[in-house]
Amino acid sequence: MHSSKYKITLLIILLLFFSGCKKEISDEKIFLSIIDDTGDTVRFVNSPSRIISLGPNITETIYVLGADSILAGVTEYCNYPPEATQKQKVGRMLDPSLEIIHSIKPDLILMTTEGNSKTTHQALRNFNYKIFVTNPNSIDDIIRMNTSIGILTGKNENAEKLNSEIIKFRDSVLNLHSGKQRKKALVLISVNPMITANKRTFINDIINLSGLENIFAEEPVEYPSVNIESILIREPDYIIIPTDTNNTKVTGMLTSEVRSLMKNLNAVKENRIILIDENIISRPSYRVREASTYLMLNVK
């Protein structure tokens, strides 16, 4: 009886010992460990070699860092740079095709919290894919995203160089605006219904970087609905409309609608309506420089 108890105790001790050894060996094999914007830790035993991007801003970052050779899949909205359109499509951002994703056999999936759904995130987790989630809502967030993607793709030096350029640009532009009175701007993400952005958004950072003041920065909701009365009270100097600037039919309709709705605004009377490529102002990526430069050139 005592012999049996001894054997059982010994067996338990040995199992605990070997399970501990196994964990230690597993830890030693970890090539990379990184925490994403949801607080999850993602671990790799090898450098990722087949990446799927579920966000246009992520795709842009992968290309500018020179890691596109390991980009195996993108969404239908990933259209910049033009070469990205030649990559395997996995569907839309909100509901990508799990079947296509399975066929690609990715060892890393990059996604965002704003552009991708929780349902997609959970579905991919259920299949045990390695997922890294990013949530850039400011220039500082973009810099952090660049660093993370640089680490994940083995392009650390390129990411550091890119971040240095962004920081230098930001600091020089903010210094240029320092001490000057900012003109007020209304950003219309949507004209009907009228939707704008508050200070906790990437768009607000671009407005600020452009030397302008967002008239709805203090709204409690990130993307609030507004009415014409609240706009008239704030009297913006400029109206900024993100749109498909290559589609003259759409831009013409939007401009006409804004002129009709806000005909009493001086910004409309004096033709201070700025149409900007929706991709460069709504996608938080290194192209923040392009967006802010465009706005600065169009502010009189």
C-alpha positions in Angstrom: 0.0 0.0 0.0 2.8 2.4 1.0 4.7 1.3 -2.1 1.8 2.2 -4.3 1.4 5.7 -2.7 5.1 6.2 -3.1 5.0 5.3 -6.8 2.0 7.6 -7.5 3.7 10.5 -5.6 7.0 9.9 -7.6 5.0 9.8 -10.9 3.3 13.2 -10.1 6.7 14.8 -9.2 8.3 13.5 -12.4 5.3 14.7 -14.5 5.6 18.2 -12.9 9.3 18.2 -13.4 9.2 17.3 -17.1 6.3 19.6 -17.8 8.4 22.4 -16.3 11.3 21.5 -18.4 9.1 21.5 -21.5 7.9 25.0 -20.8 11.5 26.2 -20.2 12.6 24.7 -23.6 9.6 26.2 -25.3 10.5 29.6 -23.8 14.0 29.2 -25.1 12.7 28.7 -28.6 10.8 31.9 -28.7 12.2 34.0 -31.5 10.0 37.1 -30.9 7.5 38.3 -28.3 5.5 41.5 -28.8 2.4 43.0 -27.2 -0.3 44.4 -29.5 -2.7 47.3 -28.9 -5.3 45.1 -27.2 -2.7 44.0 -24.6 -2.3 40.5 -26.1 1.2 39.0 -26.3 2.0 37.4 -29.6 5.0 35.0 -29.6 6.9 33.5 -32.6 9.5 30.7 -32.8 10.4 31.9 -36.3 10.2 35.2 -38.2 6.8 35.6 -39.9 7.0 34.8 -43.6 3.4 34.8 -44.8 1.5 37.8 -43.5 -2.1 38.9 -44.2 -3.0 42.5 -43.8 -6.6 43.3 -43.0 -6.1 47.1 -43.1 -5.1 49.5 -45.9 -3.0 51.5 -43.5 -1.2 48.4 -42.5 -0.6 47.4 -46.1 0.8 50.8 -46.9 3.2 50.5 -43.9 4.4 47.0 -45.0 5.2 48.4 -48.4 7.0 51.5 -47.3 9.1 49.4 -44.9 10.1 47.1 -47.8 8.5 44.0 -46.4 6.0 43.4 -49.2 7.7 40.1 -50.3 6.2 38.4 -47.2 2.8 40.0 -47.7 0.6 37.1 -48.8 -2.9 38.6 -48.6 -4.7 41.9 -48.4 -8.3 43.3 -48.4 -10.2 44.6 -51.3 -9.6 48.1 -50.0 -5.8 47.8 -50.0 -5.1 49.9 -53.1 -1.9 51.8 -52.2 0.7 51.5 -53.4 -0.8 50.3 -56.7 1.3 47.1 -56.4 -0.9 46.1 -53.5 -3.8 45.5 -55.8 -1.9 42.6 -57.3 -1.8 40.7 -54.0 -4.2 37.9 -53.1 -7.5 39.4 -52.0 -9.1 38.0 -48.8 -12.3 40.0 -49.1 -13.6 43.0 -47.3 -12.3 44.5 -44.0 -15.4 43.7 -41.9 -16.0 40.2 -43.2 -13.0 38.7 -44.9 -13.2 35.2 -46.3 -12.0 32.6 -43.8 -11.8 30.1 -46.6 -9.3 32.2 -48.5 -7.4 33.0 -45.4 -7.1 29.3 -44.6 -5.8 28.6 -48.1 -3.0 31.2 -47.7 -1.9 29.5 -44.4 -0.6 32.8 -42.9 1.7 32.7 -39.9 0.6 36.3 -38.9 -2.5 38.3 -39.5 -2.4 42.1 -38.9 -5.6 43.9 -38.2 -7.1 47.0 -36.7 -9.8 47.6 -34.0 -11.6 50.3 -36.0 -11.6 48.8 -39.4 -12.1 45.1 -38.6 -14.9 43.5 -36.6 -14.7 41.8 -33.2 -16.5 38.8 -34.9 -13.6 38.5 -37.4 -11.1 38.8 -34.6 -12.7 36.1 -32.5 -13.2 33.8 -35.5 -9.5 34.0 -36.4 -8.6 33.4 -32.7 -10.7 30.3 -32.7 -8.6 28.9 -35.5 -5.4 29.7 -33.5 -4.0 32.2 -36.0 -1.3 34.5 -34.6 -3.0 37.9 -34.7 -1.5 41.3 -34.0 -4.0 44.2 -33.5 -3.1 47.8 -34.0 -5.2 50.9 -33.2 -3.6 54.1 -34.4 -5.6 57.2 -33.5 -2.8 59.7 -33.5 0.6 60.4 -35.0 2.3 58.9 -31.9 0.2 55.8 -32.5 1.4 55.7 -36.1 5.0 55.8 -34.9 4.3 53.0 -32.5 2.6 51.0 -35.2 5.5 51.5 -37.6 7.9 50.2 -34.9 5.8 47.1 -34.2 5.4 46.2 -37.9 9.1 46.8 -38.4 9.8 44.3 -35.6 7.4 41.8 -36.9 8.7 41.9 -40.4 12.4 42.2 -39.6 12.6 45.8 -40.9 13.5 47.5 -37.6 16.0 49.9 -39.2 13.6 51.0 -41.9 10.9 51.6 -39.3 13.3 53.7 -37.2 14.3 55.8 -40.3 10.6 56.3 -41.3 9.7 57.3 -37.7 12.6 59.8 -37.6 11.3 61.4 -40.8 7.8 61.7 -39.4 8.9 63.2 -36.1 11.2 65.7 -37.9 8.3 66.7 -40.2 5.8 67.0 -37.3 8.2 69.1 -35.2 9.1 71.4 -38.0 5.5 72.0 -39.0 4.3 72.6 -35.5 7.1 75.0 -35.0 6.0 76.8 -38.1 2.5 77.2 -36.7 3.7 78.2 -33.2 2.4 81.5 -32.0 0.1 81.9 -35.0 -3.7 82.2 -34.8 -5.3 79.0 -36.1 -8.1 79.2 -38.6 -11.2 77.1 -37.8 -12.0 74.0 -39.8 -15.0 71.8 -40.2 -14.3 68.2 -41.4 -17.2 66.4 -42.9 -16.6 62.7 -43.0 -20.1 62.4 -44.2 -22.3 65.1 -45.7 -25.7 63.4 -45.4 -25.9 62.7 -42.5 -23.4 65.3 -41.3 -20.6 63.5 -39.4 -17.4 65.0 -38.2 -14.5 63.9 -35.9 -13.4 65.0 -32.4 -9.9 65.4 -30.8 -9.4 61.6 -30.1 -9.1 60.8 -33.8 -6.3 60.6 -36.3 -8.2 63.2 -38.5 -7.9 65.7 -35.7 -4.2 65.2 -35.6 -4.0 66.0 -39.3 -6.1 69.2 -38.8 -3.8 70.3 -35.9 -0.7 69.5 -37.9 -2.0 71.6 -40.8 -2.2 74.7 -38.5 -6.0 74.6 -38.3 -8.4 74.2 -35.3 -11.1 71.5 -35.4 -14.4 73.2 -34.4 -15.8 70.0 -33.0 -12.7 68.8 -31.2 -14.4 68.8 -27.8 -17.4 66.7 -28.8 -17.6 63.6 -26.4 -18.1 61.1 -29.3 -15.2 60.4 -31.6 -17.4 60.7 -34.8 -20.4 62.8 -33.8 -23.4 63.7 -35.9 -23.8 67.4 -36.1 -26.5 69.8 -37.5 -26.3 73.0 -39.5 -27.2 75.1 -36.5 -24.2 73.9 -34.5 -22.0 74.6 -37.5 -23.3 78.1 -38.1 -22.6 79.0 -34.4 -19.0 77.9 -34.7 -18.5 79.6 -38.1 -15.6 77.6 -39.6 -13.2 79.3 -41.9 -12.7 76.2 -44.0 -14.8 73.1 -44.8 -12.8 70.0 -45.4 -14.4 67.1 -47.2 -12.7 63.7 -47.6 -13.8 62.1 -50.8 -12.7 60.2 -53.9 -11.1 63.1 -55.6 -10.7 61.2 -58.8 -14.4 60.9 -59.2 -15.6 64.2 -60.5 -19.3 63.2 -60.4 -19.1 62.4 -56.7 -17.1 65.5 -55.8 -19.4 67.7 -57.8 -22.5 66.3 -56.0 -20.9 66.7 -52.6 -19.8 70.3 -53.2 -23.3 71.2 -54.5 -24.9 69.7 -51.5 -22.6 71.5 -49.0 -23.2 74.8 -50.8 -26.9 74.3 -50.6 -26.9 73.3 -46.9 -24.4 75.9 -45.7 -25.0 78.8 -48.1 -25.0 81.3 -45.2 -21.4 80.4 -44.2 -18.6 82.7 -45.2 -16.5 79.6 -46.0 -19.1 78.7 -48.7 -19.6 82.2 -50.0 -15.8 82.7 -50.4 -15.3 79.2 -51.8 -13.2 77.9 -48.9 -14.1 74.3 -49.4 -11.2 71.8 -49.6 -11.7 68.4 -51.1 -9.1 65.9 -50.0 -8.3 62.3 -51.0 -10.2 60.3 -48.4 -7.5 57.7 -48.2 -4.7 60.0 -47.0 -6.8 61.7 -44.4 -8.7 58.6 -43.0 -6.0 56.0 -43.1 -3.6 56.4 -40.2 -0.2 55.8 -41.8 3.0 57.5 -42.8 1.1 59.4 -45.4 0.0 61.8 -42.7 2.7 64.1 -44.1 1.0 64.1 -47.5 -2.4 64.9 -46.0 -1.2 67.8 -43.8 0.9 69.2 -46.6 -2.0 69.2 -49.0 -4.2 71.0 -46.5 -1.5 73.6 -45.7 -1.1 74.3 -49.4 -4.9 74.9 -49.7 -5.2 77.2 -46.7 -4.9 80.8 -47.8 
